[in-house]
Amino acid sequence: MALWNRAGIYYVKLTAPDGTLLRRSTGTKDRKKAEEYHDKLKAELWDLARLKRKPRRTWDEAALRWLKEKAHKKSHRDDVSRIRWFTKSLRGRYLDQVSRDTIDGIISRRLARRSDRTKDLYVALIRAIFRKAMREWEWLDHIPAFKTYSRGGEVRIRYLTHDQARQLLDALPDHQREVVMFALATGLRQGNILRLTWDRVELDRRIATIAHGDTKNGDALGVPLNDVAMGVLRRQLGKHRTHVFTFRGEPLRNANNRTWRAALKACGIEDFRWHDLRHTWASWLRQNDVPTWVLQELGGWKSESMVRRYAHMSVKHLAPYADQLTLDGPPKGGGEPPFDGSQRGHKNGHSSSRPRLRIVAGKDLSH
C-alpha cells in the first residue's frame, strides 16, 4: 500500500485496473482512516472497471496532466500561476463537482476588482482544461458552459497621439527612451525587444530577425528597420557584446517598471499598458493608409481578424463609394424642385429651401 504523509495529511497512490496511476489526498491526518480510504477507493475502481464506468477524476489530477502536456507553451508560466490560484479553491474536488456557478463564485469573489478581460483569461484556462478532459482524456461525458465576462467580445485598442508619444519619450531616462522608441518604430513586443541580440540584427540590410521560438505565433519574423529604428540601434553599438538594449552594462530585463509608470503619470497618460505601444504602432500605420494585409505581415499576425481591429482607422479606400452620395443646395431660378407639391419638403406648392440628397449615377468604381 502506497501511503505517505505530507504536511500532516495522508496521501495514497495506487494503480487502477486500466493501468492509470492515481494519486489522491485522503483529507485526513488519521492513518487508520487513510488506510480505509485507500481500500474503499481500490474497491470502487475495480467495480468501475467491471461496470465499464469512468473513474471520477479530481481537479488536481487534471491540473497536473495539463501542465505536463502543455510544458512547451509560451504561456506555461501563466498557466502554472493561474492553476495554483484555482487550486486554493478546487483542491481535492472531483471534476464533476465543478460547475459553472462554482467557477463564477470563485472569479466574482477573488477577482472582483479586476477587469472582465482578466476574468476571461482565467475562465479560458478552466474551459480548456475541461475540454481536454472530455474530448481527449475521456474523463468526462460533458462539461459546464462556463461564463464569459466580456461583453460582445470587445477588443481593447488604446494608442497614443504623436504629441503624447513625444511627451512620454521626454519623460523617460535615456536607456528606457530608446526601448520605447524602438517599440514605436517596429511594433515588436517587449520580450522580443529586450531579448534582441546583435547576431539577429543586419544593419547593412536594415533588418532584424525574431526567431520562430520567440514569436507568439511560432513563426520566424523578419522586421524591416526604418530610419528611427536604425538610429536607435546605432546608438546602442558597443554597449554590450551580445544584447542590444542594456542598463548599466547589463542586458535590460524589464522595461515595464516603476520608472515607466511614473513617466506615464507625469504625462497624464491613463489606462495605458506597455503592450499598447504595439497598438500605437499599428494604429499609426493604418492612419497613414497602410493596407491591412501589409500590416498583418509587418506585425507577424497569423489571423486577419487580429488586424481588422485597426481597419476603421483608415477609410481612404472607401471615399470613392461615399462620394456617390452628394449634397445639393436649394434650386436656383425656379429650377425643378426635388419633390412635387404633395410630398415632404414642399409646402403650399413652394420649393423648400432645405438641401437635397442625390445619388451620383454612372460612376465606375472598379478601378
Secondary structure by P-SEA (a helix, b strand, c coil): ccccccccbbbbbbbcccbbbbbbbcccccaaaaaaaaaaaaaaaaaaaaacccccccaaaaaaaaaaaaccccaaaaaaaaaaaaaacccccccccccaaaaaaaaaaccccccaaaaaaaaaaaaaaaaaacccccccccccccccccccbbbbbbbbcaaaaaaaaaaccaaaaaaaaaaaaccccaaaaaacccccccccccbbbbccccccccbbbbbbbcaaaaaaaaaacccccccccccccccccccccaaaaaaaaaaccccccccaaaaaaaaaaaaacccaaaaaaaacccccccccccccccccccccccccbbbbcccccccccccccccccccccccccbbbbbbbccccccc
